[in-house]
């Protein structure tokens, strides 16, 4: 049977305080427009919060090396999924002939308010 790590309530309280501070930072940064960096900042803060939860609440900090490797490899494959999805999305064009349907028009467009008198 493996060893058990006993965590103190002070450690859990410190992690709680860190998570609350990071949540406050998340709310604060959401109110500021950083342009294209908004998503990157939000994901960085969320990654730090997720790392705290995984390390302390899931006890990965004190777990064996193989469990850490397996857990971190799942993030490698998740990042590959995101990279290939974003690469696919970036190379698509929506204005090609296959995506644009042109309907035949026999007359010029007239505003509906001008049709009332006819």
Biopython code that builds the backbone (N, CA, C, O; Angstrom):
import numpy as np
from Bio.PDB.StructureBuilder import StructureBuilder

atoms = [
    (1, "UNK", "N", (0.843, -1.177, 0.000)),
    (1, "UNK", "CA", (0.000, 0.000, 0.000)),
    (1, "UNK", "C", (0.887, 1.239, 0.000)),
    (1, "UNK", "O", (1.903, 1.273, 0.694)),
    (2, "UNK", "N", (0.516, 2.245, -0.763)),
    (2, "UNK", "CA", (1.322, 3.460, -0.888)),
    (2, "UNK", "C", (1.213, 4.347, 0.338)),
    (2, "UNK", "O", (0.373, 4.145, 1.214)),
    (3, "UNK", "N", (2.083, 5.324, 0.366)),
    (3, "UNK", "CA", (2.071, 6.255, 1.494)),
    (3, "UNK", "C", (0.943, 7.273, 1.311)),
    (3, "UNK", "O", (0.525, 7.556, 0.189)),
    (4, "UNK", "N", (0.476, 7.798, 2.390)),
    (4, "UNK", "CA", (-0.586, 8.803, 2.364)),
    (4, "UNK", "C", (-0.020, 10.113, 2.860)),
    (4, "UNK", "O", (0.675, 10.168, 3.875)),
    (5, "UNK", "N", (-0.323, 11.152, 2.138)),
    (5, "UNK", "CA", (0.121, 12.471, 2.560)),
    (5, "UNK", "C", (-1.011, 13.138, 3.330)),
    (5, "UNK", "O", (-2.146, 13.199, 2.857)),
    (6, "UNK", "N", (-0.699, 13.625, 4.494)),
    (6, "UNK", "CA", (-1.687, 14.317, 5.313)),
    (6, "UNK", "C", (-1.478, 15.820, 5.121)),
    (6, "UNK", "O", (-0.422, 16.362, 5.446)),
    (7, "UNK", "N", (-2.497, 16.473, 4.591)),
    (7, "UNK", "CA", (-2.414, 17.913, 4.337)),
    (7, "UNK", "C", (-3.015, 18.669, 5.507)),
    (7, "UNK", "O", (-4.013, 18.253, 6.095)),
    (8, "UNK", "N", (-2.395, 19.771, 5.824)),
    (8, "UNK", "CA", (-2.900, 20.577, 6.937)),
    (8, "UNK", "C", (-4.006, 21.504, 6.449)),
    (8, "UNK", "O", (-4.095, 21.827, 5.264)),
    (9, "UNK", "N", (-4.828, 21.914, 7.372)),
    (9, "UNK", "CA", (-5.906, 22.844, 7.015)),
    (9, "UNK", "C", (-5.338, 24.218, 6.658)),
    (9, "UNK", "O", (-5.949, 24.953, 5.882)),
    (10, "UNK", "N", (-4.178, 24.573, 7.214)),
    (10, "UNK", "CA", (-3.545, 25.852, 6.866)),
    (10, "UNK", "C", (-3.129, 25.863, 5.397)),
    (10, "UNK", "O", (-3.248, 26.889, 4.727)),
    (11, "UNK", "N", (-2.645, 24.734, 4.898)),
    (11, "UNK", "CA", (-2.263, 24.651, 3.495)),
    (11, "UNK", "C", (-3.478, 24.811, 2.592)),
    (11, "UNK", "O", (-3.426, 25.527, 1.592)),
    (12, "UNK", "N", (-4.569, 24.144, 2.945)),
    (12, "UNK", "CA", (-5.801, 24.291, 2.165)),
    (12, "UNK", "C", (-6.325, 25.719, 2.230)),
    (12, "UNK", "O", (-6.837, 26.230, 1.234)),
    (13, "UNK", "N", (-6.209, 26.363, 3.367)),
    (13, "UNK", "CA", (-6.645, 27.751, 3.502)),
    (13, "UNK", "C", (-5.793, 28.671, 2.629)),
    (13, "UNK", "O", (-6.319, 29.585, 1.995)),
    (14, "UNK", "N", (-4.486, 28.436, 2.593)),
    (14, "UNK", "CA", (-3.601, 29.245, 1.744)),
    (14, "UNK", "C", (-3.933, 29.068, 0.265)),
    (14, "UNK", "O", (-3.912, 30.036, -0.496)),
    (15, "UNK", "N", (-4.236, 27.852, -0.140)),
    (15, "UNK", "CA", (-4.627, 27.612, -1.522)),
    (15, "UNK", "C", (-5.958, 28.297, -1.816)),
    (15, "UNK", "O", (-6.138, 28.866, -2.893)),
    (16, "UNK", "N", (-6.880, 28.246, -0.878)),
    (16, "UNK", "CA", (-8.160, 28.931, -1.032)),
    (16, "UNK", "C", (-7.955, 30.431, -1.216)),
    (16, "UNK", "O", (-8.560, 31.038, -2.100)),
    (17, "UNK", "N", (-7.115, 31.022, -0.394)),
    (17, "UNK", "CA", (-6.842, 32.459, -0.511)),
    (17, "UNK", "C", (-6.215, 32.776, -1.863)),
    (17, "UNK", "O", (-6.576, 33.768, -2.497)),
    (18, "UNK", "N", (-5.280, 31.941, -2.309)),
    (18, "UNK", "CA", (-4.655, 32.154, -3.619)),
    (18, "UNK", "C", (-5.678, 32.052, -4.742)),
    (18, "UNK", "O", (-5.644, 32.843, -5.685)),
    (19, "UNK", "N", (-6.595, 31.076, -4.651)),
    (19, "UNK", "CA", (-7.630, 30.932, -5.669)),
    (19, "UNK", "C", (-8.582, 32.128, -5.668)),
    (19, "UNK", "O", (-8.995, 32.593, -6.731)),
    (20, "UNK", "N", (-8.929, 32.626, -4.488)),
    (20, "UNK", "CA", (-9.803, 33.804, -4.415)),
    (20, "UNK", "C", (-9.115, 35.042, -4.972)),
    (20, "UNK", "O", (-9.746, 35.846, -5.657)),
    (21, "UNK", "N", (-7.830, 35.202, -4.687)),
    (21, "UNK", "CA", (-7.089, 36.342, -5.239)),
    (21, "UNK", "C", (-7.025, 36.239, -6.759)),
    (21, "UNK", "O", (-7.225, 37.230, -7.461)),
    (22, "UNK", "N", (-6.748, 35.042, -7.265)),
    (22, "UNK", "CA", (-6.704, 34.860, -8.719)),
    (22, "UNK", "C", (-8.074, 35.080, -9.357)),
    (22, "UNK", "O", (-8.158, 35.577, -10.480)),
    (23, "UNK", "N", (-9.140, 34.717, -8.656)),
    (23, "UNK", "CA", (-10.482, 34.994, -9.168)),
    (23, "UNK", "C", (-10.730, 36.497, -9.224)),
    (23, "UNK", "O", (-11.319, 36.995, -10.183)),
    (24, "UNK", "N", (-10.283, 37.220, -8.204)),
    (24, "UNK", "CA", (-10.392, 38.680, -8.226)),
    (24, "UNK", "C", (-9.600, 39.294, -9.374)),
    (24, "UNK", "O", (-10.057, 40.237, -10.020)),
    (25, "UNK", "N", (-8.405, 38.753, -9.624)),
    (25, "UNK", "CA", (-7.604, 39.234, -10.748)),
    (25, "UNK", "C", (-8.318, 38.937, -12.068)),
    (25, "UNK", "O", (-8.292, 39.755, -12.988)),
    (26, "UNK", "N", (-8.946, 37.779, -12.159)),
    (26, "UNK", "CA", (-9.694, 37.428, -13.364)),
    (26, "UNK", "C", (-10.828, 38.416, -13.609)),
    (26, "UNK", "O", (-11.018, 38.885, -14.731)),
    (27, "UNK", "N", (-11.576, 38.726, -12.563)),
    (27, "UNK", "CA", (-12.682, 39.680, -12.701)),
    (27, "UNK", "C", (-12.139, 41.065, -13.056)),
    (27, "UNK", "O", (-12.707, 41.758, -13.899)),
    (28, "UNK", "N", (-11.051, 41.464, -12.419)),
    (28, "UNK", "CA", (-10.468, 42.769, -12.704)),
    (28, "UNK", "C", (-9.973, 42.891, -14.134)),
    (28, "UNK", "O", (-10.189, 43.912, -14.787)),
    (29, "UNK", "N", (-9.310, 41.850, -14.621)),
    (29, "UNK", "CA", (-8.805, 41.918, -15.995)),
    (29, "UNK", "C", (-9.915, 41.796, -17.029)),
    (29, "UNK", "O", (-9.748, 42.233, -18.168)),
    (30, "UNK", "N", (-11.041, 41.212, -16.650)),
    (30, "UNK", "CA", (-12.151, 41.117, -17.609)),
    (30, "UNK", "C", (-12.785, 42.477, -17.871)),
    (30, "UNK", "O", (-13.444, 42.668, -18.893)),
    (31, "UNK", "N", (-12.596, 43.406, -16.970)),
    (31, "UNK", "CA", (-13.169, 44.740, -17.129)),
    (31, "UNK", "C", (-12.257, 45.691, -17.904)),
    (31, "UNK", "O", (-12.646, 46.819, -18.204)),
    (32, "UNK", "N", (-11.050, 45.237, -18.225)),
    (32, "UNK", "CA", (-10.094, 46.040, -18.978)),
    (32, "UNK", "C", (-9.947, 45.423, -20.364)),
    (32, "UNK", "O", (-9.814, 44.207, -20.501)),
    (33, "UNK", "N", (-9.971, 46.271, -21.389)),
    (33, "UNK", "CA", (-9.842, 45.777, -22.752)),
    (33, "UNK", "C", (-8.366, 45.712, -23.133)),
    (33, "UNK", "O", (-7.710, 46.742, -23.288)),
    (34, "UNK", "N", (-7.858, 44.504, -23.279)),
    (34, "UNK", "CA", (-6.482, 44.292, -23.705)),
    (34, "UNK", "C", (-6.411, 43.918, -25.179)),
    (34, "UNK", "O", (-5.360, 43.503, -25.666)),
    (35, "UNK", "N", (-7.506, 44.062, -25.879)),
    (35, "UNK", "CA", (-7.536, 43.724, -27.300)),
    (35, "UNK", "C", (-7.476, 42.225, -27.509)),
    (35, "UNK", "O", (-8.222, 41.460, -26.898)),
    (36, "UNK", "N", (-6.572, 41.824, -28.383)),
    (36, "UNK", "CA", (-6.444, 40.404, -28.726)),
    (36, "UNK", "C", (-5.859, 39.583, -27.583)),
    (36, "UNK", "O", (-5.942, 38.355, -27.605)),
    (37, "UNK", "N", (-5.271, 40.237, -26.588)),
    (37, "UNK", "CA", (-4.648, 39.503, -25.479)),
    (37, "UNK", "C", (-5.646, 39.108, -24.388)),
    (37, "UNK", "O", (-5.258, 38.432, -23.435)),
    (38, "UNK", "N", (-6.895, 39.499, -24.494)),
    (38, "UNK", "CA", (-7.894, 39.176, -23.465)),
    (38, "UNK", "C", (-7.975, 37.677, -23.207)),
    (38, "UNK", "O", (-7.943, 37.235, -22.059)),
    (39, "UNK", "N", (-8.080, 36.899, -24.281)),
    (39, "UNK", "CA", (-8.232, 35.452, -24.124)),
    (39, "UNK", "C", (-6.959, 34.833, -23.556)),
    (39, "UNK", "O", (-7.029, 33.929, -22.723)),
    (40, "UNK", "N", (-5.806, 35.307, -23.996)),
    (40, "UNK", "CA", (-4.543, 34.754, -23.501)),
    (40, "UNK", "C", (-4.364, 35.027, -22.006)),
    (40, "UNK", "O", (-3.897, 34.159, -21.268)),
    (41, "UNK", "N", (-4.728, 36.209, -21.566)),
    (41, "UNK", "CA", (-4.611, 36.554, -20.145)),
    (41, "UNK", "C", (-5.570, 35.705, -19.316)),
    (41, "UNK", "O", (-5.198, 35.179, -18.268)),
    (42, "UNK", "N", (-6.806, 35.576, -19.792)),
    (42, "UNK", "CA", (-7.794, 34.774, -19.065)),
    (42, "UNK", "C", (-7.367, 33.310, -18.988)),
    (42, "UNK", "O", (-7.529, 32.671, -17.949)),
    (43, "UNK", "N", (-6.825, 32.778, -20.078)),
    (43, "UNK", "CA", (-6.395, 31.379, -20.071)),
    (43, "UNK", "C", (-5.162, 31.172, -19.189)),
    (43, "UNK", "O", (-5.017, 30.121, -18.566)),
    (44, "UNK", "N", (-4.278, 32.164, -19.133)),
    (44, "UNK", "CA", (-3.100, 32.048, -18.264)),
    (44, "UNK", "C", (-3.515, 32.015, -16.793)),
    (44, "UNK", "O", (-3.010, 31.202, -16.019)),
    (45, "UNK", "N", (-4.428, 32.895, -16.414)),
    (45, "UNK", "CA", (-4.902, 32.912, -15.027)),
    (45, "UNK", "C", (-5.645, 31.611, -14.704)),
    (45, "UNK", "O", (-5.472, 31.047, -13.624)),
    (46, "UNK", "N", (-6.465, 31.142, -15.637)),
    (46, "UNK", "CA", (-7.194, 29.890, -15.420)),
    (46, "UNK", "C", (-6.236, 28.710, -15.318)),
    (46, "UNK", "O", (-6.490, 27.773, -14.560)),
    (47, "UNK", "N", (-5.152, 28.743, -16.062)),
    (47, "UNK", "CA", (-4.164, 27.657, -15.987)),
    (47, "UNK", "C", (-3.477, 27.625, -14.628)),
    (47, "UNK", "O", (-3.233, 26.551, -14.078)),
    (48, "UNK", "N", (-3.169, 28.789, -14.091)),
    (48, "UNK", "CA", (-2.557, 28.846, -12.760)),
    (48, "UNK", "C", (-3.532, 28.307, -11.712)),
    (48, "UNK", "O", (-3.146, 27.543, -10.828)),
    (49, "UNK", "N", (-4.799, 28.713, -11.820)),
    (49, "UNK", "CA", (-5.799, 28.223, -10.862)),
    (49, "UNK", "C", (-5.976, 26.710, -10.987)),
    (49, "UNK", "O", (-6.076, 26.012, -9.978)),
    (50, "UNK", "N", (-6.014, 26.206, -12.211)),
    (50, "UNK", "CA", (-6.166, 24.758, -12.407)),
    (50, "UNK", "C", (-4.944, 24.015, -11.873)),
    (50, "UNK", "O", (-5.072, 22.923, -11.319)),
    (51, "UNK", "N", (-3.761, 24.605, -12.038)),
    (51, "UNK", "CA", (-2.546, 23.971, -11.511)),
    (51, "UNK", "C", (-2.575, 23.883, -9.992)),
    (51, "UNK", "O", (-2.152, 22.879, -9.418)),
    (52, "UNK", "N", (-3.069, 24.924, -9.344)),
    (52, "UNK", "CA", (-3.192, 24.878, -7.881)),
    (52, "UNK", "C", (-4.150, 23.783, -7.435)),
    (52, "UNK", "O", (-3.868, 23.042, -6.493)),
    (53, "UNK", "N", (-5.279, 23.688, -8.117)),
    (53, "UNK", "CA", (-6.271, 22.671, -7.760)),
    (53, "UNK", "C", (-5.696, 21.278, -7.972)),
    (53, "UNK", "O", (-5.848, 20.401, -7.121)),
    (54, "UNK", "N", (-5.029, 21.074, -9.116)),
    (54, "UNK", "CA", (-4.469, 19.747, -9.400)),
    (54, "UNK", "C", (-3.349, 19.387, -8.421)),
    (54, "UNK", "O", (-3.276, 18.252, -7.952)),
    (55, "UNK", "N", (-2.494, 20.337, -8.120)),
    (55, "UNK", "CA", (-1.344, 20.034, -7.268)),
    (55, "UNK", "C", (-1.753, 19.746, -5.830)),
    (55, "UNK", "O", (-1.254, 18.801, -5.219)),
    (56, "UNK", "N", (-2.655, 20.551, -5.290)),
    (56, "UNK", "CA", (-2.958, 20.429, -3.863)),
    (56, "UNK", "C", (-4.227, 19.639, -3.571)),
    (56, "UNK", "O", (-4.223, 18.784, -2.686)),
    (57, "UNK", "N", (-5.311, 19.903, -4.291)),
    (57, "UNK", "CA", (-6.561, 19.196, -3.988)),
    (57, "UNK", "C", (-6.584, 17.791, -4.564)),
    (57, "UNK", "O", (-7.194, 16.892, -3.985)),
    (58, "UNK", "N", (-5.919, 17.594, -5.707)),
    (58, "UNK", "CA", (-5.838, 16.255, -6.286)),
    (58, "UNK", "C", (-4.583, 15.523, -5.821)),
    (58, "UNK", "O", (-4.349, 14.380, -6.213)),
    (59, "UNK", "N", (-3.777, 16.177, -4.988)),
    (59, "UNK", "CA", (-2.569, 15.606, -4.379)),
    (59, "UNK", "C", (-1.536, 15.147, -5.406)),
    (59, "UNK", "O", (-0.777, 14.214, -5.143)),
    (60, "UNK", "N", (-1.502, 15.795, -6.576)),
    (60, "UNK", "CA", (-0.496, 15.427, -7.567)),
    (60, "UNK", "C", (0.896, 15.881, -7.161)),
    (60, "UNK", "O", (1.890, 15.348, -7.654)),
    (61, "UNK", "N", (0.977, 16.847, -6.279)),
    (61, "UNK", "CA", (2.282, 17.321, -5.811)),
    (61, "UNK", "C", (3.024, 16.202, -5.081)),
    (61, "UNK", "O", (4.251, 16.129, -5.144)),
    (62, "UNK", "N", (2.305, 15.355, -4.408)),
    (62, "UNK", "CA", (2.924, 14.289, -3.621)),
    (62, "UNK", "C", (2.748, 12.919, -4.260)),
    (62, "UNK", "O", (3.047, 11.905, -3.630)),
    (63, "UNK", "N", (2.274, 12.870, -5.490)),
    (63, "UNK", "CA", (2.001, 11.596, -6.152)),
    (63, "UNK", "C", (3.261, 11.063, -6.835)),
    (63, "UNK", "O", (4.288, 11.741, -6.878)),
    (64, "UNK", "N", (3.175, 9.856, -7.360)),
    (64, "UNK", "CA", (4.321, 9.244, -8.028)),
    (64, "UNK", "C", (4.584, 9.916, -9.373)),
    (64, "UNK", "O", (3.718, 10.595, -9.925)),
    (65, "UNK", "N", (5.778, 9.716, -9.880)),
    (65, "UNK", "CA", (6.188, 10.370, -11.122)),
    (65, "UNK", "C", (5.370, 9.888, -12.322)),
    (65, "UNK", "O", (5.057, 10.680, -13.211)),
    (66, "UNK", "N", (5.026, 8.610, -12.357)),
    (66, "UNK", "CA", (4.288, 8.084, -13.509)),
    (66, "UNK", "C", (2.904, 8.713, -13.605)),
    (66, "UNK", "O", (2.429, 8.984, -14.708)),
    (67, "UNK", "N", (2.254, 8.949, -12.479)),
    (67, "UNK", "CA", (0.940, 9.596, -12.509)),
    (67, "UNK", "C", (1.048, 11.038, -13.001)),
    (67, "UNK", "O", (0.177, 11.519, -13.726)),
    (68, "UNK", "N", (2.117, 11.723, -12.605)),
    (68, "UNK", "CA", (2.328, 13.086, -13.088)),
    (68, "UNK", "C", (2.574, 13.101, -14.593)),
    (68, "UNK", "O", (2.052, 13.961, -15.302)),
    (69, "UNK", "N", (3.360, 12.157, -15.075)),
    (69, "UNK", "CA", (3.656, 12.086, -16.501)),
    (69, "UNK", "C", (2.392, 11.802, -17.301)),
    (69, "UNK", "O", (2.146, 12.442, -18.323)),
    (70, "UNK", "N", (1.605, 10.864, -16.848)),
    (70, "UNK", "CA", (0.360, 10.524, -17.550)),
    (70, "UNK", "C", (-0.600, 11.711, -17.542)),
    (70, "UNK", "O", (-1.231, 12.016, -18.554)),
    (71, "UNK", "N", (-0.702, 12.366, -16.413)),
    (71, "UNK", "CA", (-1.615, 13.502, -16.315)),
    (71, "UNK", "C", (-1.155, 14.652, -17.205)),
    (71, "UNK", "O", (-1.973, 15.272, -17.885)),
    (72, "UNK", "N", (0.137, 14.940, -17.207)),
    (72, "UNK", "CA", (0.655, 16.036, -18.031)),
    (72, "UNK", "C", (0.628, 15.693, -19.515)),
    (72, "UNK", "O", (0.500, 16.591, -20.347)),
    (73, "UNK", "N", (0.747, 14.416, -19.864)),
    (73, "UNK", "CA", (0.672, 14.033, -21.274)),
    (73, "UNK", "C", (-0.722, 14.272, -21.840)),
    (73, "UNK", "O", (-0.872, 14.507, -23.039)),
    (74, "UNK", "N", (-1.730, 14.215, -21.000)),
    (74, "UNK", "CA", (-3.081, 14.525, -21.490)),
    (74, "UNK", "C", (-3.168, 15.986, -21.936)),
    (74, "UNK", "O", (-3.894, 16.305, -22.878)),
    (75, "UNK", "N", (-2.434, 16.869, -21.268)),
    (75, "UNK", "CA", (-2.411, 18.263, -21.703)),
    (75, "UNK", "C", (-1.638, 18.435, -23.012)),
    (75, "UNK", "O", (-1.946, 19.321, -23.809)),
    (76, "UNK", "N", (-0.645, 17.593, -23.226)),
    (76, "UNK", "CA", (0.067, 17.627, -24.494)),
    (76, "UNK", "C", (-0.883, 17.310, -25.643)),
    (76, "UNK", "O", (-0.894, 18.016, -26.652)),
    (77, "UNK", "N", (-1.675, 16.261, -25.498)),
    (77, "UNK", "CA", (-2.608, 15.894, -26.550)),
    (77, "UNK", "C", (-3.740, 16.905, -26.688)),
    (77, "UNK", "O", (-4.234, 17.128, -27.794)),
    (78, "UNK", "N", (-4.155, 17.514, -25.596)),
    (78, "UNK", "CA", (-5.157, 18.574, -25.675)),
    (78, "UNK", "C", (-4.605, 19.774, -26.435)),
    (78, "UNK", "O", (-5.310, 20.375, -27.246)),
    (79, "UNK", "N", (-3.347, 20.124, -26.176)),
    (79, "UNK", "CA", (-2.744, 21.250, -26.902)),
    (79, "UNK", "C", (-2.600, 20.919, -28.385)),
    (79, "UNK", "O", (-2.788, 21.797, -29.227)),
    (80, "UNK", "N", (-2.271, 19.674, -28.723)),
    (80, "UNK", "CA", (-2.222, 19.280, -30.135)),
    (80, "UNK", "C", (-3.593, 19.409, -30.790)),
    (80, "UNK", "O", (-3.690, 19.851, -31.934)),
    (81, "UNK", "N", (-4.633, 19.035, -30.091)),
    (81, "UNK", "CA", (-5.986, 19.188, -30.614)),
    (81, "UNK", "C", (-6.287, 20.654, -30.904)),
    (81, "UNK", "O", (-6.814, 20.984, -31.967)),
    (82, "UNK", "N", (-5.953, 21.533, -29.963)),
    (82, "UNK", "CA", (-6.191, 22.964, -30.167)),
    (82, "UNK", "C", (-5.354, 23.507, -31.318)),
    (82, "UNK", "O", (-5.850, 24.293, -32.126)),
    (83, "UNK", "N", (-4.102, 23.103, -31.401)),
    (83, "UNK", "CA", (-3.224, 23.614, -32.458)),
    (83, "UNK", "C", (-3.738, 23.212, -33.834)),
    (83, "UNK", "O", (-3.801, 24.047, -34.736)),
    (84, "UNK", "N", (-4.102, 21.959, -34.007)),
    (84, "UNK", "CA", (-4.588, 21.513, -35.316)),
    (84, "UNK", "C", (-5.951, 22.122, -35.648)),
    (84, "UNK", "O", (-6.225, 22.423, -36.809)),
    (85, "UNK", "N", (-6.800, 22.303, -34.645)),
    (85, "UNK", "CA", (-8.092, 22.942, -34.894)),
    (85, "UNK", "C", (-7.910, 24.397, -35.301)),
    (85, "UNK", "O", (-8.555, 24.859, -36.242)),
    (86, "UNK", "N", (-7.042, 25.125, -34.607)),
    (86, "UNK", "CA", (-6.802, 26.523, -34.961)),
    (86, "UNK", "C", (-6.110, 26.643, -36.319)),
    (86, "UNK", "O", (-6.397, 27.571, -37.075)),
    (87, "UNK", "N", (-5.205, 25.720, -36.635)),
    (87, "UNK", "CA", (-4.554, 25.741, -37.945)),
    (87, "UNK", "C", (-5.576, 25.500, -39.058)),
    (87, "UNK", "O", (-5.521, 26.144, -40.105)),
    (88, "UNK", "N", (-6.500, 24.579, -38.830)),
    (88, "UNK", "CA", (-7.543, 24.320, -39.814)),
    (88, "UNK", "C", (-8.446, 25.533, -39.982)),
    (88, "UNK", "O", (-8.799, 25.910, -41.100)),
    (89, "UNK", "N", (-8.811, 26.129, -38.874)),
    (89, "UNK", "CA", (-9.697, 27.298, -38.911)),
    (89, "UNK", "C", (-9.023, 28.488, -39.600)),
    (89, "UNK", "O", (-9.680, 29.238, -40.322)),
    (90, "UNK", "N", (-7.735, 28.662, -39.382)),
    (90, "UNK", "CA", (-7.024, 29.804, -39.958)),
    (90, "UNK", "C", (-6.826, 29.667, -41.458)),
    (90, "UNK", "O", (-6.657, 30.675, -42.145)),
    (91, "UNK", "N", (-6.843, 28.463, -41.979)),
    (91, "UNK", "CA", (-6.595, 28.278, -43.405)),
    (91, "UNK", "C", (-7.866, 28.225, -44.238)),
    (91, "UNK", "O", (-7.795, 28.050, -45.455)),
    (92, "UNK", "N", (-8.996, 28.370, -43.627)),
    (92, "UNK", "CA", (-10.257, 28.345, -44.372)),
    (92, "UNK", "C", (-10.632, 29.743, -44.831)),
    (92, "UNK", "O", (-10.376, 30.728, -44.138)),
    (93, "UNK", "N", (-11.233, 29.816, -45.990)),
    (93, "UNK", "CA", (-11.756, 31.083, -46.502)),
    (93, "UNK", "C", (-13.248, 30.885, -46.753)),
    (93, "UNK", "O", (-13.664, 29.907, -47.373)),
    (94, "UNK", "N", (-14.029, 31.815, -46.268)),
    (94, "UNK", "CA", (-15.481, 31.691, -46.413)),
    (94, "UNK", "C", (-16.022, 32.464, -47.609)),
    (94, "UNK", "O", (-17.234, 32.479, -47.824)),
    (95, "UNK", "N", (-15.160, 33.106, -48.392)),
    (95, "UNK", "CA", (-15.664, 33.899, -49.511)),
    (95, "UNK", "C", (-15.366, 33.256, -50.860)),
    (95, "UNK", "O", (-15.333, 33.951, -51.876)),
    (96, "UNK", "N", (-15.155, 31.975, -50.889)),
    (96, "UNK", "CA", (-14.932, 31.299, -52.160)),
    (96, "UNK", "C", (-16.272, 31.033, -52.834)),
    (96, "UNK", "O", (-17.328, 31.259, -52.243)),
    (97, "UNK", "N", (-16.224, 30.556, -54.063)),
    (97, "UNK", "CA", (-17.461, 30.319, -54.816)),
    (97, "UNK", "C", (-18.343, 29.273, -54.149)),
    (97, "UNK", "O", (-19.568, 29.340, -54.256)),
    (98, "UNK", "N", (-17.744, 28.315, -53.468)),
    (98, "UNK", "CA", (-18.545, 27.249, -52.873)),
    (98, "UNK", "C", (-19.347, 27.735, -51.673)),
    (98, "UNK", "O", (-20.356, 27.123, -51.326)),
    (99, "UNK", "N", (-18.923, 28.818, -51.033)),
    (99, "UNK", "CA", (-19.609, 29.286, -49.842)),
    (99, "UNK", "C", (-20.542, 30.466, -50.094)),
    (99, "UNK", "O", (-21.366, 30.791, -49.239)),
    (100, "UNK", "N", (-20.428, 31.100, -51.230)),
    (100, "UNK", "CA", (-21.245, 32.271, -51.519)),
    (100, "UNK", "C", (-22.285, 31.891, -52.551)),
    (100, "UNK", "O", (-21.950, 31.446, -53.649)),
    (101, "UNK", "N", (-23.540, 32.066, -52.198)),
    (101, "UNK", "CA", (-24.629, 31.777, -53.115)),
    (101, "UNK", "C", (-25.205, 33.094, -53.603)),
    (101, "UNK", "O", (-25.623, 33.936, -52.808)),
    (102, "UNK", "N", (-25.222, 33.263, -54.911)),
    (102, "UNK", "CA", (-25.768, 34.478, -55.485)),
    (102, "UNK", "C", (-27.102, 34.148, -56.140)),
    (102, "UNK", "O", (-27.186, 33.293, -57.021)),
    (103, "UNK", "N", (-28.134, 34.841, -55.695)),
    (103, "UNK", "CA", (-29.453, 34.644, -56.277)),
    (103, "UNK", "C", (-29.613, 35.582, -57.465)),
    (103, "UNK", "O", (-29.143, 36.719, -57.419)),
    (104, "UNK", "N", (-30.266, 35.126, -58.523)),
    (104, "UNK", "CA", (-30.478, 36.013, -59.668)),
    (104, "UNK", "C", (-31.461, 37.125, -59.303)),
    (104, "UNK", "O", (-32.503, 36.877, -58.695)),
    (105, "UNK", "N", (-31.116, 38.333, -59.679)),
    (105, "UNK", "CA", (-31.953, 39.493, -59.392)),
    (105, "UNK", "C", (-32.354, 40.119, -60.713)),
    (105, "UNK", "O", (-31.504, 40.460, -61.537)),
    (106, "UNK", "N", (-33.666, 40.267, -60.909)),
    (106, "UNK", "CA", (-34.121, 40.838, -62.172)),
    (106, "UNK", "C", (-34.398, 42.338, -62.069)),
    (106, "UNK", "O", (-34.472, 43.011, -63.097)),
    (107, "UNK", "N", (-34.551, 42.874, -60.874)),
    (107, "UNK", "CA", (-34.817, 44.294, -60.690)),
    (107, "UNK", "C", (-33.897, 44.867, -59.626)),
    (107, "UNK", "O", (-33.212, 44.138, -58.909)),
    (108, "UNK", "N", (-33.898, 46.179, -59.545)),
    (108, "UNK", "CA", (-33.156, 46.865, -58.502)),
    (108, "UNK", "C", (-33.951, 46.756, -57.195)),
    (108, "UNK", "O", (-35.180, 46.699, -57.226)),
    (109, "UNK", "N", (-33.274, 46.728, -56.072)),
    (109, "UNK", "CA", (-33.940, 46.615, -54.780)),
    (109, "UNK", "C", (-34.676, 47.901, -54.465)),
    (109, "UNK", "O", (-34.157, 48.992, -54.704)),
    (110, "UNK", "N", (-35.908, 47.779, -53.919)),
    (110, "UNK", "CA", (-36.731, 48.926, -53.548)),
    (110, "UNK", "C", (-37.091, 48.787, -52.085)),
    (110, "UNK", "O", (-37.439, 47.696, -51.631)),
    (111, "UNK", "N", (-37.011, 49.884, -51.335)),
    (111, "UNK", "CA", (-37.350, 49.875, -49.929)),
    (111, "UNK", "C", (-38.838, 49.561, -49.764)),
    (111, "UNK", "O", (-39.648, 50.071, -50.538)),
    (112, "UNK", "N", (-39.228, 48.737, -48.781)),
    (112, "UNK", "CA", (-40.636, 48.364, -48.598)),
    (112, "UNK", "C", (-41.574, 49.546, -48.383)),
    (112, "UNK", "O", (-42.745, 49.465, -48.755)),
    (113, "UNK", "N", (-41.097, 50.638, -47.796)),
    (113, "UNK", "CA", (-41.989, 51.778, -47.593)),
    (113, "UNK", "C", (-42.393, 52.425, -48.912)),
    (113, "UNK", "O", (-43.420, 53.100, -48.970)),
    (114, "UNK", "N", (-41.632, 52.243, -49.944)),
    (114, "UNK", "CA", (-41.974, 52.803, -51.257)),
    (114, "UNK", "C", (-42.918, 51.900, -52.023)),
    (114, "UNK", "O", (-43.484, 52.323, -53.031)),
    (115, "UNK", "N", (-43.104, 50.678, -51.581)),
    (115, "UNK", "CA", (-44.004, 49.740, -52.239)),
    (115, "UNK", "C", (-45.454, 49.931, -51.827)),
    (115, "UNK", "O", (-46.352, 49.408, -52.486)),
    (116, "UNK", "N", (-45.704, 50.674, -50.742)),
    (116, "UNK", "CA", (-47.060, 50.824, -50.227)),
    (116, "UNK", "C", (-47.944, 51.523, -51.240)),
    (116, "UNK", "O", (-49.111, 51.159, -51.377)),
    (117, "UNK", "N", (-47.440, 52.498, -51.942)),
    (117, "UNK", "CA", (-48.240, 53.254, -52.895)),
    (117, "UNK", "C", (-48.494, 52.517, -54.183)),
    (117, "UNK", "O", (-49.323, 52.986, -54.964)),
    (118, "UNK", "N", (-47.869, 51.432, -54.468)),
    (118, "UNK", "CA", (-48.026, 50.729, -55.753)),
    (118, "UNK", "C", (-49.100, 49.700, -55.705)),
    (118, "UNK", "O", (-49.354, 49.025, -56.703)),
]
sb = StructureBuilder()
sb.init_structure("model")
sb.init_model(0)
sb.init_chain("A")
sb.init_seg("    ")
for serial, (resi, resn, name, xyz) in enumerate(atoms, 1):
    if name == "N":
        sb.init_residue(resn, " ", resi, " ")
    sb.init_atom(name, np.array(xyz, "f"), 0.0, 1.0, " ", f" {name:<3s}", serial, name[0])
structure = sb.get_structure()
